[in-house]
Amino acid sequence: MKILIIEDDEKLAKMLKTAFKKEGISADFITDGREGERRIELHHSDYNLILLDLMLPGETGDEICKNIREKRISLPVLVLTAKSSVDNKVNLLDLGADDYLVKPFSFRELLARVRALSRRPEKSLPKEIKVGDLTLAPLTRRVTRAGKEIKLTLTEFKLLEYLAMHSGQVVGRDQILDNLWDFDFDSFSNIIDVHIKNLRKKIDQKYSKKLLETVHGVGYRIKVEGI
């Protein structure tokens, strides 16, 4: 999961980014409203949810919410607001917000609301993803190969899930970074290579048929029959 935080209180934004990271959730933050809307317009496909403050320099959260809905950007929006009146809450929902949380709030409640909003529909989140004898269960993060369970870290699972959901396709390093790591992550870092190496040990080393393939100069692929 990846979140875009648009919040002018930089200290709060950094605290939220750190707290989300501990939960296995990647987050970028922007402190200016106009810049935030521009990021949404250009990169909304990279995020699962927008965490939006209302009182922003450049452009208000209300305006951002209204504008992106008019542009048919359907990314879930959770608004952070200091206003607790019923009229204000109704107005937020009318503008296209999916949910709101009144400040001050507990991170535990915020996390619960984020997970509820970003949960993919049942039809798009299969109970199992199968590639040959490899099986992933996204809801429980359980992985098996030939019936034998494989223990993965959270990051390893996210990477394997992304590759498995694009099985048979070559996935580039930039695609992986954009979808699994922060927007400003160093694209020259070898972190992907390290995780790929660990995944290969866990899902391929003990098996004659290798599933995880490096396509040199391009990216990585989970092989399927006939490829």
Secondary structure, DSSP 8 states (H G I E B T S, - for coil): -EEEEE-S-HHHHHHHHHHHHHTT-EEEEE--HHHHHHHHHHHGGG-SEEEEESS-SSS-HHHHHHHHHHTT----EEEEES---HHHHHHHHHHT-SEEEESS--HHHHHHHHHHHH---TTTS-S-EEETTEEEETTTTEEEETTEEE---HHHHHHHHHHHHTTTS-EEHHHHHHHHS-TT--TT-SHHHHHHHHHHHHHTTT-SS--EEEETTTEEEE--TT-
